[in-house]
Protein backbone atom coordinates (compact mmCIF):
# COMPACT_ATOMS: atom_id res chain seq x y z
CA UNK A 1 0.00 0.00 0.00
CA UNK A 2 2.87 2.36 0.72
CA UNK A 3 4.16 1.74 -2.79
CA UNK A 4 0.82 2.85 -4.26
CA UNK A 5 0.77 5.99 -2.10
CA UNK A 6 4.38 6.70 -3.02
CA UNK A 7 3.61 6.39 -6.73
CA UNK A 8 0.63 8.71 -6.28
CA UNK A 9 2.78 11.36 -4.58
CA UNK A 10 5.46 10.95 -7.25
CA UNK A 11 2.79 11.69 -9.88
CA UNK A 12 1.58 14.75 -7.95
CA UNK A 13 5.13 16.09 -7.66
CA UNK A 14 5.81 15.44 -11.34
CA UNK A 15 2.56 17.20 -12.30
CA UNK A 16 3.47 20.17 -10.11
CA UNK A 17 6.91 20.45 -11.70
CA UNK A 18 5.70 20.27 -15.31
CA UNK A 19 2.46 22.24 -14.93
CA UNK A 20 3.86 25.33 -16.63
CA UNK A 21 5.49 23.43 -19.48
CA UNK A 22 3.71 22.40 -22.62
CA UNK A 23 2.71 18.80 -22.03
CA UNK A 24 1.68 16.00 -24.33
CA UNK A 25 -1.95 15.04 -24.66
CA UNK A 26 -2.41 12.25 -22.14
CA UNK A 27 -6.20 12.04 -22.00
CA UNK A 28 -6.52 9.18 -24.49
CA UNK A 29 -3.79 6.98 -22.95
CA UNK A 30 -5.18 7.58 -19.46
CA UNK A 31 -8.68 6.61 -20.60
CA UNK A 32 -7.28 3.48 -22.22
CA UNK A 33 -5.43 2.51 -19.04
CA UNK A 34 -8.50 3.11 -16.88
CA UNK A 35 -10.64 0.96 -19.18
CA UNK A 36 -7.99 -1.77 -19.11
CA UNK A 37 -7.85 -1.70 -15.32
CA UNK A 38 -11.64 -1.89 -15.07
CA UNK A 39 -11.68 -4.83 -17.47
CA UNK A 40 -9.02 -6.67 -15.46
CA UNK A 41 -10.98 -5.95 -12.26
CA UNK A 42 -14.08 -7.42 -13.88
CA UNK A 43 -12.16 -10.55 -14.88
CA UNK A 44 -10.87 -10.94 -11.31
CA UNK A 45 -14.38 -10.57 -9.87
CA UNK A 46 -15.73 -13.04 -12.41
CA UNK A 47 -13.11 -15.63 -11.42
CA UNK A 48 -13.76 -15.29 -7.68
CA UNK A 49 -16.39 -17.88 -6.70
CA UNK A 50 -17.06 -16.44 -3.24
CA UNK A 51 -17.90 -13.02 -4.68
CA UNK A 52 -20.24 -14.56 -7.25
CA UNK A 53 -21.97 -16.73 -4.63
CA UNK A 54 -22.60 -13.69 -2.40
CA UNK A 55 -23.36 -11.30 -5.24
CA UNK A 56 -26.96 -10.59 -4.11
CA UNK A 57 -25.83 -9.54 -0.63
CA UNK A 58 -22.80 -7.64 -1.88
CA UNK A 59 -24.89 -5.89 -4.53
CA UNK A 60 -27.40 -4.62 -1.97
CA UNK A 61 -24.62 -3.39 0.31
CA UNK A 62 -22.91 -1.67 -2.61
CA UNK A 63 -26.14 0.09 -3.62
CA UNK A 64 -26.75 1.28 -0.05
CA UNK A 65 -23.19 2.57 0.27
CA UNK A 66 -23.37 4.28 -3.13
CA UNK A 67 -26.68 5.99 -2.35
CA UNK A 68 -25.34 7.12 1.02
CA UNK A 69 -22.17 8.49 -0.57
CA UNK A 70 -24.11 10.38 -3.25
CA UNK A 71 -26.55 11.87 -0.73
CA UNK A 72 -23.69 12.81 1.60
CA UNK A 73 -21.73 14.42 -1.24
CA UNK A 74 -24.73 16.44 -2.38
CA UNK A 75 -25.51 17.53 1.18
CA UNK A 76 -21.97 18.64 1.99
CA UNK A 77 -21.51 20.34 -1.39
CA UNK A 78 -24.73 22.27 -0.78
CA UNK A 79 -23.60 23.22 2.74
CA UNK A 80 -20.21 24.36 1.44
CA UNK A 81 -21.83 26.36 -1.35
CA UNK A 82 -24.17 28.03 1.15
CA UNK A 83 -21.24 28.85 3.45
CA UNK A 84 -19.21 30.34 0.60
CA UNK A 85 -22.15 32.42 -0.65
CA UNK A 86 -22.82 33.82 2.85
CA UNK A 87 -19.16 34.81 3.28
CA UNK A 88 -19.03 36.57 -0.09
CA UNK A 89 -21.98 38.85 0.75
MOGIKA-V684457 format. One record per residue. N is the residue number from 0. RES is the residue in one letter. BURIAL is I if it has 9 or more other ideal C-beta (glycine too) atoms within 8 Angstrom, else O. Layout:
# MOGIKA-V684457
{{N;RES;BURIAL} {N;RES;BURIAL}}
This chain:
# MOGIKA-V684457
{{0;X;O} {1;X;O} {2;X;O} {3;X;O} {4;X;O} {5;X;O} {6;X;O} {7;X;O} {8;X;O} {9;X;O} {10;X;O} {11;X;O} {12;X;O} {13;X;O} {14;X;O} {15;X;O} {16;X;O} {17;X;O} {18;X;O} {19;X;O} {20;X;O} {21;X;O} {22;X;O} {23;X;O} {24;X;O} {25;X;O} {26;X;O} {27;X;O} {28;X;O} {29;X;O} {30;X;O} {31;X;O} {32;X;O} {33;X;O} {34;X;O} {35;X;O} {36;X;O} {37;X;O} {38;X;O} {39;X;O} {40;X;O} {41;X;O} {42;X;O} {43;X;O} {44;X;I} {45;X;O} {46;X;O} {47;X;O} {48;X;O} {49;X;O} {50;X;I} {51;X;I} {52;X;O} {53;X;O} {54;X;O} {55;X;O} {56;X;O} {57;X;I} {58;X;O} {59;X;O} {60;X;O} {61;X;O} {62;X;O} {63;X;O} {64;X;O} {65;X;O} {66;X;O} {67;X;O} {68;X;O} {69;X;O} {70;X;O} {71;X;O} {72;X;O} {73;X;O} {74;X;O} {75;X;O} {76;X;O} {77;X;O} {78;X;O} {79;X;O} {80;X;O} {81;X;O} {82;X;O} {83;X;O} {84;X;O} {85;X;O} {86;X;O} {87;X;O} {88;X;O}}
